[in-house]
Amino acid sequence: MSYALLKMIHVSSVILSYSLFFLRGIWLMRDSANLRQRWVKVLPHVIDTVLLTSAVLLAITIQQNPLQNSWLTAKVAGLLVYIGLGMVAMRFGKSRQAKITAWVAAQCVFIYIVLVAITKNPLLGIG
C-alpha cells in the first residue's frame, strides 16, 4: 500500500475518531439517550482499530521507531493519555463532573498530539 494512501486512511480515521468522540462528549453533557445506542458503542472501536493499524503501517513504511524518534514517542504517549481520559469520560468516571472534566482534558491532549504530528516536535517550540 502506498504511503499517500496510508496517510489518507490515517488522517481520515483520526478525523472520524475525534469527531465521534467529540459528539459523544456533547451527548454526555446533555445526558442524551444517543449514548446508549449500539452503533455508538461499536463504531468507535472499529474506527480506532483502523486508526491504530494505519499508524503502525505508516511507522513501518517511513521506517520510524517510536523509541528512537522523540516526536513519535510523544504521540504514542499522548495517545495513551488520550485513551485513558476517554475511558474515564465515557465509561469509568464516578460522576458526571468527572466524566466531563476527563472529556475536556482529552480535547487538550488531542490538540497536543495533532500539533506534534504537524511540527514533528514534542516540545512544540519550547526549549
TORLUMFI-45096 format. One record per residue (C-alpha): residue number from 1; x, y, z. Coordinates in nm, 4 decimals. Example, Ala and Ser with C-alpha at 12.3 -4.5 7.8 and 13.67 -1.06 7.14 Angstrom:
% TORLUMFI-45096
+-----+----------+----------+----------+
| pos |       px |       py |       pz |
+-----+----------+----------+----------+
|   1 |   1.2300 |  -0.4500 |   0.7800 |
|   2 |   1.3670 |  -0.1060 |   0.7140 |
+-----+----------+----------+----------+
//
This chain:
% TORLUMFI-45096
+-----+----------+----------+----------+
| pos |       px |       py |       pz |
+-----+----------+----------+----------+
|   1 |   0.0000 |   0.0000 |   0.0000 |
|   2 |   0.1367 |   0.3420 |  -0.0892 |
|   3 |   0.2436 |   0.5987 |   0.1692 |
|   4 |  -0.0085 |   0.8521 |   0.0360 |
|   5 |  -0.2993 |   0.6078 |   0.0704 |
|   6 |  -0.1896 |   0.5022 |   0.4194 |
|   7 |  -0.1617 |   0.8637 |   0.5281 |
|   8 |  -0.5057 |   0.9431 |   0.3846 |
|   9 |  -0.6568 |   0.6465 |   0.5717 |
|  10 |  -0.4778 |   0.7503 |   0.8911 |
|  11 |  -0.5788 |   1.1170 |   0.8767 |
|  12 |  -0.9365 |   1.0265 |   0.7801 |
|  13 |  -0.9651 |   0.7850 |   1.0708 |
|  14 |  -0.8211 |   1.0499 |   1.3070 |
|  15 |  -1.0908 |   1.2915 |   1.1935 |
|  16 |  -1.3682 |   1.0315 |   1.2236 |
|  17 |  -1.2463 |   0.9076 |   1.5614 |
|  18 |  -1.2164 |   1.2551 |   1.7079 |
|  19 |  -1.5463 |   1.3743 |   1.5602 |
|  20 |  -1.7318 |   1.0827 |   1.7118 |
|  21 |  -1.5559 |   1.1282 |   2.0472 |
|  22 |  -1.6475 |   1.4984 |   2.0426 |
|  23 |  -2.0110 |   1.4180 |   1.9583 |
|  24 |  -2.0267 |   1.1553 |   2.2329 |
|  25 |  -1.8974 |   1.4177 |   2.4766 |
|  26 |  -2.1734 |   1.6578 |   2.3752 |
|  27 |  -2.4271 |   1.3786 |   2.4235 |
|  28 |  -2.2691 |   1.3054 |   2.7616 |
|  29 |  -2.3167 |   1.6656 |   2.8730 |
|  30 |  -2.6770 |   1.6599 |   2.7529 |
|  31 |  -2.7389 |   1.3179 |   2.9087 |
|  32 |  -2.8635 |   1.2009 |   2.5695 |
|  33 |  -3.0110 |   0.8571 |   2.5076 |
|  34 |  -2.7982 |   0.8506 |   2.1893 |
|  35 |  -2.5037 |   0.7358 |   2.4017 |
|  36 |  -2.6813 |   0.4067 |   2.4670 |
|  37 |  -2.7309 |   0.3141 |   2.1013 |
|  38 |  -2.5444 |   0.0021 |   1.9909 |
|  39 |  -2.3680 |   0.1660 |   1.6949 |
|  40 |  -2.2320 |   0.4383 |   1.9245 |
|  41 |  -2.0712 |   0.1696 |   2.1374 |
|  42 |  -1.9307 |  -0.0362 |   1.8458 |
|  43 |  -1.8257 |   0.2128 |   1.5761 |
|  44 |  -1.5535 |   0.3892 |   1.7798 |
|  45 |  -1.3734 |   0.0559 |   1.8247 |
|  46 |  -1.3856 |  -0.0157 |   1.4505 |
|  47 |  -1.2583 |   0.3315 |   1.3616 |
|  48 |  -0.9852 |   0.3216 |   1.6270 |
|  49 |  -0.8672 |  -0.0185 |   1.5023 |
|  50 |  -0.8262 |   0.1274 |   1.1529 |
|  51 |  -0.6540 |   0.4318 |   1.3052 |
|  52 |  -0.4014 |   0.2306 |   1.5061 |
|  53 |  -0.3365 |  -0.0157 |   1.2228 |
|  54 |  -0.2704 |   0.2657 |   0.9781 |
|  55 |  -0.0408 |   0.4356 |   1.2336 |
|  56 |   0.1685 |   0.1201 |   1.2718 |
|  57 |   0.1829 |   0.0667 |   0.8955 |
|  58 |   0.2857 |   0.4309 |   0.8450 |
|  59 |   0.5641 |   0.3979 |   1.1016 |
|  60 |   0.6878 |   0.0836 |   0.9266 |
|  61 |   0.6605 |   0.2442 |   0.5829 |
|  62 |   0.8639 |   0.5517 |   0.6795 |
|  63 |   1.0917 |   0.3396 |   0.8988 |
|  64 |   1.0235 |   0.5389 |   1.2130 |
|  65 |   1.0706 |   0.3766 |   1.5520 |
|  66 |   0.8709 |   0.5360 |   1.8352 |
|  67 |   1.1528 |   0.4539 |   2.0749 |
|  68 |   1.4078 |   0.6401 |   1.8621 |
|  69 |   1.2068 |   0.9389 |   1.7442 |
|  70 |   1.1028 |   1.1734 |   2.0241 |
|  71 |   0.8101 |   1.3223 |   1.8321 |
|  72 |   0.6670 |   0.9770 |   1.7639 |
|  73 |   0.7268 |   0.8741 |   2.1256 |
|  74 |   0.5368 |   1.1869 |   2.2338 |
|  75 |   0.2465 |   1.0983 |   2.0029 |
|  76 |   0.2274 |   0.7441 |   2.1404 |
|  77 |   0.2470 |   0.8701 |   2.4999 |
|  78 |  -0.0164 |   1.1339 |   2.4224 |
|  79 |  -0.2359 |   0.8689 |   2.2657 |
|  80 |  -0.2164 |   0.6542 |   2.5794 |
|  81 |  -0.3168 |   0.9546 |   2.7939 |
|  82 |  -0.5957 |   1.0395 |   2.5469 |
|  83 |  -0.7275 |   0.6815 |   2.5598 |
|  84 |  -0.7161 |   0.6813 |   2.9403 |
|  85 |  -0.9024 |   1.0101 |   2.9628 |
|  86 |  -1.1534 |   0.8859 |   2.7063 |
|  87 |  -1.2170 |   0.5762 |   2.9155 |
|  88 |  -1.2809 |   0.7912 |   3.2213 |
|  89 |  -1.5040 |   1.0255 |   3.0210 |
|  90 |  -1.7140 |   0.7599 |   2.8538 |
|  91 |  -1.7146 |   0.4725 |   3.0982 |
|  92 |  -1.5283 |   0.4860 |   3.4277 |
|  93 |  -1.5838 |   0.8374 |   3.5617 |
|  94 |  -1.7511 |   0.8212 |   3.9021 |
|  95 |  -1.9575 |   1.1347 |   3.8485 |
|  96 |  -2.0914 |   1.3370 |   3.5580 |
|  97 |  -1.8467 |   1.6163 |   3.6516 |
|  98 |  -1.5516 |   1.3739 |   3.6482 |
|  99 |  -1.6587 |   1.2466 |   3.3066 |
| 100 |  -1.6903 |   1.5969 |   3.1623 |
| 101 |  -1.3560 |   1.7040 |   3.3117 |
| 102 |  -1.1857 |   1.3998 |   3.1583 |
| 103 |  -1.3539 |   1.4723 |   2.8247 |
| 104 |  -1.2268 |   1.8332 |   2.8263 |
| 105 |  -0.8770 |   1.7189 |   2.9250 |
| 106 |  -0.8851 |   1.4683 |   2.6392 |
| 107 |  -0.9549 |   1.7578 |   2.3980 |
| 108 |  -0.6343 |   1.9267 |   2.5155 |
| 109 |  -0.4322 |   1.6083 |   2.4734 |
| 110 |  -0.5771 |   1.5555 |   2.1250 |
| 111 |  -0.4679 |   1.9062 |   2.0233 |
| 112 |  -0.1186 |   1.8311 |   2.1570 |
| 113 |  -0.1000 |   1.5067 |   1.9557 |
| 114 |  -0.2066 |   1.6835 |   1.6354 |
| 115 |   0.0425 |   1.9669 |   1.6897 |
| 116 |   0.3238 |   1.7174 |   1.7488 |
| 117 |   0.2225 |   1.5318 |   1.4319 |
| 118 |   0.2331 |   1.8547 |   1.2310 |
| 119 |   0.5518 |   2.0022 |   1.3779 |
| 120 |   0.7407 |   1.6759 |   1.4476 |
| 121 |   0.8456 |   1.8482 |   1.7710 |
| 122 |   0.7290 |   1.7086 |   2.1073 |
| 123 |   0.8149 |   2.0356 |   2.2826 |
| 124 |   0.6123 |   2.2466 |   2.0369 |
| 125 |   0.8755 |   2.5165 |   2.0085 |
| 126 |   0.9587 |   2.5247 |   2.3793 |
| 127 |   1.3222 |   2.4740 |   2.4730 |
+-----+----------+----------+----------+
//
